[in-house]
Amino acid sequence: MEPLVFRYVDAEVRRAAVAAKPQLNAVDWLEVADLVPGELPPAQQAEYASMPPGPQRDQLLWQRKLTVHFVNPLTATHQAALSATGVVISGGERIPAPSVSVLGTGLESVTLRTSAAGDTSRYRLEVVRSAIDRRAPAGFDPLLNGMDFTFKVSCPSDLDCRHGGVCLSASPTQPRLDYLAKDYATFRRLILDRLSLINPDWSIRSPADLGMALVELFAYVGDRLSYAQDAVATEAYLGTARLRRSVRRHARLVDYSMHDGCNARTWVQVRVNADTTVASANLRFLTRLPDLPERIAPGTRDESAAEAGAAQWFEPVIAELDPSIAVPELTFAAAHDEMWVYDWAFPDYALAPGSTEATLEGHFPQLSAGDVLVFAQAHSPVTGLAADADPTLRHAVRLTAVEAFDGPNHLTDPLTDVEITRVFWTEADALPFGLCVAAAGDIPAGRPPVTRGTAAWGNVILADHGRTVREEKLGSVTGRRFCPTLAHGPLTQAATVRVRRENRGHVRLRFDSTAPAYAALDVQPATARPQLWPHSTLDGDTTDWTAVPDLLDSGAESPEVVAEVEVDGTCRLRFGAYGHGRSPRPAEAFTATYRHGNGAAGNIGADSLGHVVTTDGRVTGVRNPLPARGGTEPETIEQARRRAPEAFRAQRRAVTPADYERVALESPAVQRAAATLRWTGSWHTVFLTVDPAGENTVDRSFEEALLGYVEPFRLAGHDLEVDGPRFVALELELEVCVAAEYFRSDVRKRLAAALSATDNGDGTRGHFHPDAFSFGQPVYLSPILAAARAVPGVDSVQATVFRRLGSTSGVALAEGRLTLSRLEVARLESSPDFPEHGVLRIVLNGGK
């Protein structure tokens, strides 16, 4: 066969720079060819000689010889790195990555022999230090030390596969709707505002117009429904109660827990002028107020002015719920205030969507795994001005690894000798958008060159809405029932998460400091706990009380208390009685430390925090690069009245396979589910086959998350296993007649988009999108032909092949339907790199 040649064309600028530095080398291009019999290993030479001539014998030679060419001549240092352990191949889908051995080394190339030929998927060849150290060896460029290739010939295509610009634009902002509309006038205004956005040409507001009649009809219906929700009566029944604490108790009797809202969280950057360590209690933040400095000293007139202002207060989040556990101090480095993403000397460079690593310009040895960085657009890729930077292009990540050293030396770019630091994070924190790092610009078009387009902000900590009140006196117990009220409200409700620790088992924390950054802001009001720590004193005996959601499980001597929040935000403390919780003793004096500030008021916008209260003079300011999230108002009486009976009637267990399917479908990560109950010889096992929503896959993390979701419903004695669907690749061939006035290449592109398995970017998605097919769903030919026929430029279309990939049956084509079994899901991605995922062939006739 003819050799296949692959050239690294996407890095020509850096390749040219490497070529000018002889002591540095890089992979230039790669050639795939067949071995000759003398190049086989001795054992395979004997096997080759014993086999008769034919294709089976020739397969021992096919596509197993790789010749890797380099940019510069190979020096002794380069040749020493090109050993069997220094060259590795990764990738592959059907055939795993083969191992390699060195056949020979030339002046500018090395010849390798693979243990087997690969499949049609993508592989990657890299020159590394060792099998466990994947960094580029000394003398090789860390970006061009490898390249992607395939062992097979790609099919020809009318489409241009060259990538566009690297600086990506942000997605358009979606219109915001007011979901709190409650009366006729508000509903009418909301509907008209929405119609003005989606149909701006309709401007008739006459009451006689049919459209206005429908708008007012819908507003009237909405007003009637809202009025029904707001109806109140007496406290005796759930349906007529007026006080929130009464509704809360009624709902708890039917096993429904009414939540009290949740406070907001945000990532906060603390700016310092020198390295410092600060206690969490010595930092408080508040939103901007006029005529106040950025740093406010406690106990000063500025702090009194801040307390009198209508500012929202935030404080650092402490992970531990137990106040007796020591809180570690916070460490800040002045060099981390603003760092820049390194552009690797490219004139055009960007961090692509989905990136999980970046390189910072400079040496930052104090960065470590667990730190949080915020990547942000610092300069506009169009004008190059910081004032034009998009403030919505900011994203927080939690670092999982940091590389600042190369052995004992600082890590540098060998091309420019610039000190660099590489940082890595998990796919869960992957960038949701592209960030332009450098742009060459276009002077005639008025676009100047852009450098340092993306910044990385460090010294970032998690802060939440609320302000601490210490040792407030609640009074002493007298003869009456003791139910004190807190002076400030609303009481802060902080979300928690259940985390497994090796030495402590499962514990409940305010946040997991090892989880991705997005998880810290993904809060649920149902997990919120009141930020309240009462304590009492009687005859020198001090008791610390614990705030709990209710006293149903409290013992007779348990010092536990319930914080009951009313509609106006006031909070009353209810102590135990009649064997459920300890009752306060006569003359017992109570004080409380608590935090106030809760709900949607804490959902402040980005850069709203502007003042920090601290005694540390090295702290100069504070900002929140991202908006606060998670602030949720307490559940209303109307909501609890509606939800509590529904929760009581809902089946909260899984017994039959249909029950497990129903429970799995309630998870937002699952699109379809099928359950099978089998006897394994010792116990029953439920095999839950799920089709993930979107483009997710059933990997280990997905499986663990779904098992945790289904576990509360699982019947005792049932084991549970989760696996993915059985995908069935399709083979489809269409013969299309193109209209005379259309170009065939344009029609092919439109047909490929119409029958693709992806979102097209214009609000539509291809016919074979993963969400369009599920378990056991047959594939009909007529909708496929209809989708193809709807493409502009298509005169007629007919299917010539319609079957499972690898099958020769014509039954599906004759019947117009391809039947699948219960656990099978159809798939046709038509990717040249993965023909195993389905093949679509389009034969065009006519046109231009």
N, C-alpha and C positions, 0 to 999 in steps of 0.2 A: 504494500500500500504506500501511497505518497505520504511523506512526513507532514504532521500538523504543526504549524508555527503560531505561537502566541506572544504578543509583544505588550509590555506594560505601558500603554499609551496615555493613561490618565495622569501621569506624573512626569511629563516631559520637562517641565521647568526644573524640578529638583534633580532629575536624571542628568540634565545638562550641567548643573552645578556640581554633581558628584563626579562627572567625567573630567572636570577641571581640577580635581584633587586626587592625584594618583594613589596616595596611601589609603584612600577610602574607596570602597567598592559597593556594588549593588547588582541585584539580578536584573538583567536586561530583557532577555526573552528565552523561551523554552521550546524545545522541539520534541515531539512524541513520534517515535518510529518503532519498527519491528526489530527484534533481536535476530542475529544470525546464529545457526546451531552452535558454533564454537563459543558463543557468549553465554550459553546456558550454564547453570551450576552442574557439577559432575553428575549428580544423581539424575537431573533432568536430561542431561545429554544421553545417558544410558537409556532412559525412557523414550527419548526422541528417536534414538537409533533402533529401538525394538518395535516401533509402531510403523504400520504401513503408510505410504504417502497418502495425504488427503487432508481435508479441513481439520479433522480432529487433531492430527499431529501439528498442523500449522498453528493451531491456537496456543501452543506452548510458546510461540514466538511473538504473537500479535501484541502490539501496543505496550510493550514492557521496557522499552529503551527511552530514557529521558536524557536529553542533552541540554544542560543549563548554561546559557551564555551570560557573561558578566560585562559590566560597563567598561571597566579598566582591566589591564593585564593582572593576572593573579600573582601576588607576591608570596614569599614563603609563609608569612602570617596568614594570608588568605587560604593557601593550600592546606595548612595545618588544621583549619577549621572545617574543611570539606571532607569529613569522615563519615562513616556509616551512622554514627550517633549525632553528627552535626547537621545532617539533612533529614528532615522529617516531612511526611505528607499527612495531612488531616482532611477531613471531610468525607464525602461519599454517603450514599443512602442505602442502596441495595447491596453494594459491595463495600465493606469497610476499607479504610485507608490502608494500602499495602505498605510493607516495609521496603527499604531501599538498601542497595549495596553499591559501592563505587567500582566502576569498571576502569576508569582512567581519568587523569586530570591533564588538561591541555594548558596552553598559554592563557586563553581567555574563556575556557569552558571546562565543565566537568561532565562526564558521562556516567549515568546511573542505570542500574537495573532494578526493576520493581519485582516484588514477589508474585504479583498478579496484575492483570489489566483491570482498570476500574470500569464503572458503569458510566451512564450519560450525565450524571450529576456533577456538581462542582467539587473540585478538590483544591487544596492549597499546599504548595511546596514552600518551605521556609528553611533558611540557614540559621541555626540556633546554637546556643552554647552546649546544651545537652538535652536529653529527653525530658528532664524535669525543670530545666531553666530555659524558657522559651524566648529569652532576650537575644538580640542580635549579638554575635561574637565580636571581638575587637577587630576593627578594620572594616566592618560592614555597616551600612547605613541602617538605622533602626526602623525606617519607614519602608525602604525598598529592599529588605532582606528576604522577600518572598513574593509570590504572585499566585493568582488563581488560574486554574486551567482545567481542562476536561480531557478525558482519554478518547472522546468520540468526536466525529465531524458534526458541526451544527448545520441545521437545515437553512436554506436561503430564505430571506425575508425581504418584503418590500418596505419594511419599517426602518427608520433611522434609530439605532439604539444609543446614540451618543447622549450623554447626560446634559441637562441644561445647567444654568447658573447654580452656584452653591449657596447663595444668599437667598433664603426662602422667605416669603411674605407670610404674615400671620393670617389665620382664618378670620372671616368676617364676624363681627359681633352680632349675636342673635338679639332680637328685640326682647325687652323685658316686659313681663305682664304682672299686674297687681293681682295676686291670688287671694288677697284679703278683702275683696269686694263683698259687701254685706247687704246693700239695699238697692232699690230700683234705680235711683239716679247713678249710683256708682257702677252698677252692672251696665247700664246704658252707655255711660261714658267709656267704659272698658271695651265694650264691643265695638263702638264707633272708632276708638283709637286703633284697635287691631285691624279693622277694615280699611282704615286710612293707610296702613302699612302694606297690606297685601293687595289692595285694589285702590290705588290713589286716584284713578280716573272717576270713581263713583263719588260724587260730591252732593248728591241730592239729599236734602234733609227735610223735605216736606212730609208732614204726617200722612198725606194721602199716598205716598210712594209705597209700593209693595215691600221694598227692602226695609224701609223704616218701620213698617208695620211688623215685620218679622223681628227686627232688632228689639222693638219695644215689647213684643210678645215674650222673647227670650229673657229680657230684663225683668219682666213681671214674674215669670216662672222662677227665676233666680231669687227674686225678692221674697216670694212665698216660701221657698225652701229655706232661706236664711231666717225668716221669721219663725218657722217651725223649730229650727235649731235653737233659737234664743228663748224659747218658752221656758218659764220657770214656775215652780209652785212651792211646795213645802219641803222640809228636810226628811220626811219619813221614808221616802222612796227614791231610788236612783233616778227615775224618770222625772221627778219634780223637785229635787234638791236644789238649793240656791247657793249654799256655802261650799266652797271648794273642798274643805276638809271632810264634809259629809259625803260628797261624791267620791272622794278618795277612799273612804272607809267602805262605802257600799261596793265600789268596784273591787276592792281587795277581797271581799267576801265571795265573789265569784271568780277568784284567782286571777284578777287583772290588776297589774301594778300601774298606777297613774304616775307618769313622770313629772318632775318639777322643772323641766327645761335643762339647758346645759350652757355653760359659758363658752365664749369663743377663744380660739387659740391662733397664734401666729408665730412666725419665725422672726426674731428680733436680732438686729446687728448692733452690738455694743462697740462704739468707736473709742479707741484709747490712743494716747500719745506715747505710751511706754508699756512694756510688758508688765502685767499685774495679775494678781489673784484676788478675787472678791467673793465674799460670802453671799449666798443667794438672798439672805434677809437684808443685805445692804444695797439692794437694787430694786427700784420701783420705777415704772415708766408711766407716762401719761400723754394724752394727745395734746396737740399744739394749742397754746394759749398766747394771746398777745402780750408783749412787754415782759416776757419771762426769759431768762437765759436757758441754754440747753442743759446745763448741769445745775441742779438745785441742791443746796446743802440742807440736810435735815435740821429742823428746828429754827429755820430762818423765816424772815418775812415773806420771802418768795414761796416757801412751802405753804404758808398760811394762805397766800393768794391763790396758789394752785388748788388747795383744798376747797376754797370758796368758789372756784370756777366750775363750769359745767364740763369738766374733762372726764374721759374714761381712763381708768387706771388699770395697768397690767403689772404682773409680777412673774418672776421666773417660775417655771413649773418644776416642782420637786417630785421625782418619780415615786418615792416611797409614801404609802399611806400612813404607816406607823410613825408618829412624831418622835418616838424614842430612838429611832435609827438615825445615826449621824448623817448629816447632809454634806456631800463633798463640795469643796469650794470651786468656783468657776475661774478658769484660766483664760486670759486674753493676751494676744500678741499684737503689737503695733503693726508688724509687717503683714498681718492678715486682713487689715482693714480693706484694702483694695489690691487684688492681684489680677493679672492679665493672662488671658489664654494665649498661648504661644502659637504663631502661625506657621512654624517650620519653614520660614523663608519663602512661603508661597505668596504670589501676588493676590491670588484669590483662594480663600480658605474659609471653611465654615464647619461648625459642629452640626452634623446631620441629625434629623429627627431619629430618635431611638438610640442615640449615643449613650454609652455607659462608661466612657473614659474621656479624659482631656489632659492636655499638657499645659502647665502653668509656666510663665516666663519668670525665672528666678529660682532661688534655692530656699525652700521652706521646710526645714527639718522638723519644726514643731507641729506640722500637720500630722495627724494620725488617724487611723481607722476609728470610726465613730463620730468624727467631727462632721458638722453640717456646713456645706457651702451653698451659696445662692449664685447661680449663673444668670447673668443679665446682659441685655443689649445695652452697651455703654455709649455707642455712637451710631447714628443712623447710617445704614449702608448706602443711602442715596446721597445725603448731604454731608455726611461725616461729622455732624454737629451732635454734641451731647444733648442739647435741648430738644433735638428731634428724635431721640431714642424712644422706642416703643416701651412704655412701662409695663405692658402686659406680657412682654417676652422675658419673664423671670421664672426661674425654677429652682427649687431646693432639692439637694441630694445629700444622702448620708454616705460618707466615704467608707469603703470596705478595705481599701489598700492604698498605700502611698509609697511611691518610689522617689526618693530624693538623693540616693547615693548609688554609685556604681562601685561596689566594693568599698574601699576606704575613701574614694574620691567623690566629689560632687557630680551628680548626673548632669551631663551636658549634651547638646546637639553637636555631634562630631563634624558637621558641616560648617557651622558658624561659631562653635565654641561658646555658645550662650548657655548659661546655667539654666536648667529646667527641672521641674518637678511633675511627675506623672501621678494622677489621681484616678481612682476607679470607684464605681458604685454599681449597685445591682440593677437588673433589668426593670424591677418594680419602680425605680426612680428614673428610668430612661427619659431623656429629653422628649417632651411632647411636640416640640417644634424645632426648626433650625435656627442657629445663631451664627450670624456672619462675624467672622474673626478679622478677615482682611478682604478688601476689594480693590481691584486694580483701577476702577473708575473709568470714566469716559469724559475727558476734558472737553471735546467738541460738544458733547451732549450736556455739559454742565454738571457732571458728577465727578467730584474730586476723588483721589485715592483715599482709602480708609484703612487705617491701622488701629490696632487695639480696639476692635469693634465689640469685643465681648469681655466682660469683667467677671471675676469670681470674688465674691465677698465672703470673708471669713468672720470669726468671732460671733457666730450665729448661735443663739440659744432659743429654746422654746419658752414662750411666755403665754399666759392666759389672763383673761379678763377677771378683775376682782381686786379688792383692796382689803388688807388685813386690819382688823380691829382687835387689839390685844387687851385681855383682862377686863372686859366690860362687866360691871356689877349687875347681876340679875335680881338681887334681893335675897331674902331669907324665907324659909318655909314657915308659914303661920298655920292656923287651924284650917283655913280653906284649902281647897285643892290648888296645888302650886303649878301654874301654867304661865311662865314668864314670856314676855315678848321682846325680841331683839330690837335695839334702838335703830339700827340701820338695815336697809333692805334694797333690793331683794337678795336673799341668801345665795351665795355662789354654789352652783352645782357643777362639779368637775367630773368629766368622763374618766372611766377607768378601763383597763384591759387586763385580761387573764393571761399570765405569762408563765411559762415553765422555766424554772431554774434548777440546775443540776443538784445543788446542795440544799434547796428549799422546797422542791416540788413545784406545784402550781400555786402561784401567788397572784394577788391582784395589785396592780400598780396604776399610777396615773398615765404613764406611757412607757413603752418599751424602748430603752435607749439603744438597743441593738437592731431594731426593726428599720426598714426604709423610712426616709423622711416623710413620704406621703402618708404613712400609717399614723403618724403623730397627730395629723389634722383630720383624720377620718374618724370622727367621734360619733358615738351613738347616745342619745339622751337616756335610753333605758339603762345604760351602765353608769350613769352619773351618781355621784355620792356627795352629800352635803359637806361643805368645808366648815365644819363646826366641831370645836373641841371644848365642851364644858368641863368644869371641875368644881368640886364642892369641898367645904371644910366644916368639920364639926368636932369640937373639943380637941383640936390639933390633928385630927385624922383627915387626910386629904384623899379624895376619890376622883379619878379621871373617868369621865363618862364617854361613851361611844355613841355616835349618831348612826342609827340604822333605819332602813325603809319602813319597818313595822315591828311590832312587839309580839307577833304570833309565835315565833320560835324562841323567845327570850325566856330564860329561867327566872325563878322567883327572886333571886339575889343578883341578877345580872345588871350592872350599872349601864343601862342602855336607854336612849332617849330618841324620840321621833320629832323631826322638824316639820311642822305642818305649815305650808305656804298658802296664803290666801290670794284672791284675785288681785288685790291692790299691792301685793308684794310683801305685806307684813308676815312675820314668821313667829309662830307660837311653838313653845317646846312642850311636848306631852311625855310625861314620865309614866312608868309602869304602875300596874295595880292588879289585884286579884290573881296573883301568881304569874303574870306575864310582865317581867321586868321589875326591878327594884323601885319601891316608892321612896320619895324623898323623906328624910326624917325631920321631925320638928326642930326648928332653930338651925337647920343646916343652911349655910350660906353658899350661894352659887355665883360663880363668875364664868365667863365664856370668852374664848378666843375664836374668832370666825372671820370669814371674808364675805364681803358684799359686792355685788356686781354680777349680773347674769343675763342670759337671753340674747336677743338679736342686737341689743345696743352695743355689744362688743364686736360686732362684725364691721370693724372700721376698714377704710380703704387703705391701699398701699401708701407708705410714707406719711401716715397720719400721726404716728408717735413722734414727738419732737423734744421731750424733756425726760431727763433721768434724775431721780433723787438718790444720791449716794454721798458718802463721806470720802470716797476715794477720789483724789484730785487727778489721777491719771485717766479716769473715765471722762471723755470730752463730750460725748453725745450718744444718741440712739436713733435708730430708724427701723421701720418694719418694711422691708423690700416687697413683701407680699401682703395682700389683704388678709385680714383675720377671717377665720372660717369656723363653722360649727356652732355659733351662737344660736340657740333654739329657745323660743319662748316656752314657758310651762304649758303643759297640756291643758286645754280649756275644759270647762265643765261640759260643754256640748260635745266635745270630742270624746271625753271619757264616757258620757252617757251613750254614745253611739257604739264605741268600740268594745266596751266591757261585755255586753250581751253576746256580741259576735265572737269574742275570744272564748267565752264560756261554751258556746256551741261548737267551736272548732275542734276537730279531732287532733289531739296532740300526741298521737302514737302511730306507729307503723307496724302492721301485722301481716297484711297480704302484700304480694308484689305490687299491686296497684297503689297501695298506701306509700310504698317507698318511691314509686314514680311520682306521686303527687308531691311528696315532701321535697324531692330533688328539684322538681319544676318550680317550687317556691323560691329557690335560690336564684338571684339575678344573674349568676354566672352560667346557668344551665338553660339551654334552649329546648332540648328534648331529652327524655330519659326513658329507658326500658329496663325493667327489673326481672330477674329470673331466680326462683327459689329452688335450690338443689340440696340433696342430702349427700354430704361428703364422706359418710361412713362413721362419723363421730357426732356431728351436729349439723344443723341447717345453716347454709351459707346463702346470703342474698348477693347475687352478682348484679351490680348496678352499672349499666352501660349508659353513658351520658354523651350528649352532643353539646359541647361548650358553645356559648353565645359568641358571636363575632368570629374572630380568627384565632381564638385561644385554642390551646392543645391540652390534652389530658397528661400533664407532666406530674412530677412528684408533689410540687407545691399545690397544684390544683387539686390533686387527690387528697392531700392532707386537709386542705380547707373544706372540701366537700364532706369528708368523713366527720370532721368536727361539726359541720352544720347538721348532718343527719343523725349524729350520735344521740341527742336528747330524745329522738323519736324511736330509736331502735328497740325492738322487742328483746327482752332478756332471753339469752339462749341462741340468738341469731348472730352469726358472724357476717361481716359486711366487707365486700370487695368492690372496688371501683375500677372500671377500665373504659377505654375509648371505643368509639364506633368502628365497625368494620367497613372501611371505605371500599367502594367498587369503582374502579377507574373505567371511564367510558371511552369508546372510540367512535367518532362522528366525522363523517365526510359529507360536505354539502357542495352541490354543483349549482353555481349562481350565474344567472344571465344579467349582465350589467347594462344599464341604459346607455344609449349611444353618447349622450352629452356628459357622462360622468367618467372620471378617471378611475381605473381599476384600483390603484393604490389607495385612493381616498375611500372607496367602498370597502376594501379589505380592512382598513383601519376601523371604520365604523362597525363592520360586522364583528371584528375581534372584540371591540368594546361591548357590543350588545350581548355577545355570548361569553363574556369573560366571567371569572369567578371573584372579581374584586369590585370595590366602589370606584366609580368612574370620575369622581371629583366634581361632578356637576349636579349632585343630588340624586343621581340614578345609580343603579348597580347592575352588574351583568346577570344574565339569565341563570348562570351556574354559580351564583354567590353561595357560600356555605350555609347561610341562613335560609336559603330557598328550599333546601331538601333536608329531610330528617329520616328517622328510622323507618324502614320498610316502605317508604314512599316511592311508588313507581314513577318512572320517567316517561313522559308522553312525548311523542315526536311532534304532534301538531302545535303545541306552544312554542317549540323551538323554531319551527318553520315560520310561525306567525311573527316571532321576534325578528327573524332574519328578513322576512318580507317587509317589515315596517321600516327598515333602514333605507334612507334616501339613496336612490340610484340603483336599487334592486328591482329588476323587472320580474324575475321569476326565480324560484329556488326549489330544489328537490334534494332529498337525502339519498345518497348512494351507499353509505355504510352507517349502521346504527346498531351497536352491540357492545358487550363487555370487552375491555381491552384484552387481547390475547385469544378471544373466541373467534370461531369461524361461522357461527350460527347466523342465519338470516331470519330467524323467527321474529325477533324484535322489530326489524325493519318491515316485515310483512304485516305484523299486527299493529304497528305504530305505538308500541308500548313495551318498555323494558321492566320486567317484574323483579323486585328485590325481596330478600328474606327479611325476617323481623328485625334483626340487628344490623342490617346493612344500610349504608348511606351512599348515595351516588356522588361522584366527584369527577369534574372535568375542568382542570386548571389550564390545560393547553400551554404548559411551560416547556420551552425547548430544553431547559436544564433538568426537568423532572418529567419525562414522558410517562413514568409510572403513575403519575397523577391524572392521566387522561390526555387524549390526543384529539385535537380538532384540525381537520384539513379543509381548506376552502379552495375550490377550483373555480376560477373566474373566467367567464367567456364574455366577449363583446366589450363595450365601453372603449375608452381611450387609453 
